[in-house]
Amino acid sequence: MALVFRSIEESQPGPKLAGLFSEYWPAYRKWWAREGYSARPTYRECFRALKQHMPEIFPLYEEVVELVGGSDSQARFLSFYCPPKYLSGCSQAIWRGDTPFLVRNYDYHPRTFDAAILKTEWAGRRVVGMSDGVLGLLDGINDAGLVVSLTFGGRTQVGLGFGVPLILRYVLQFCETRDEAVAALARIPCHMSYNVTVLDSKGRYATVYMAPDREAVITDQPVATNHQAAVEWSSHARFTATVERERFLLQRLTLHSESESRFLDTFLRPPLYSTAFNAGFGTLYTAVYRISDIKLSLLWPGASWELPINGFTESTRSIQLPVSDK
């Protein structure tokens, strides 16, 4: 199947963002309400949670809610507060050479994916990243050279907290350094377990293990796959080969002397690259975030796309996904 990616630039929330939301809202609503509307927090509960934990983002949230229609269900969805469960695969690593960068594979189902790269200047901060639910981000970089990216943490526990894509958006809107980002990630409650890797303009990095039922753990790990300190969901770990992928990446970073291009090429081949699209864990894109020139590069087998924060242009790319092997 072909997957069409779009790059969209709109400094402030406006018709382009509203159009993107309108296009995906039927699918968003179906997913968000699949357990019934009563299973999701009320608007008042969402309001209070946002005001308590991310008050700086609240004016932006209200503006976007009004822009897309302002219904009760839209407002609750866009708060990202206590959404339904969602799982992904993903591998990510920090290249720690003279010009550090973050590279990640995003493994998910192609039919539940925005496939939109947004460049925004909300609250005076320029951000480029991969959209999720319009307000959220799967990964991104801001004009201070701060990069964040997520992987699923390999645990089934669900609790009171926010969907991690909104937390990443918050970090990129209001943080500039690794320490600021780590403090925010450790403070804001997350509804499931995720690993968030941070890299700043000075090459400082960290990976934060977020969870709904215990305090966040801050590590100096340059690699994250789909478990945290130890495997806690064995069947998921076997299916996604999370331990094998982590070992593979650590070996490439510590035991092998490889060029940047050779290291990047490993993300486009097994065991990091997955064609399990029917099972919801196929690699939809490889993202490379370079802090030296504040640029996103998207990679696929046989294709690439450069999206610098300065010189960002609107375009589309049609990517033919390989035949699924699972």
Secondary structure by P-SEA (a helix, b strand, c coil): cbbbbbbbbbccccaaaaaaaaacaaaaaaaaacccccccccaaaaaaaaacccccaaaaaaaaaaaacccaaaaaaaacccccbbbbbbbbbbbcccbbbbbbbbbccccccccbbbbbbcccccccccccccccccccccccbbbbbbcccccccccccccaaaaaaaaaaccccaaaaaaaaacccccbbbbbbbbccccccccccccccccccccccccccccccccccaaaaaaaaaaaaaaaaaaaaccccccaaaaaaaaaccccccccccccccccbbbbbbcccbbbbbbccccbbbbbccccccbbbbbbbccccc
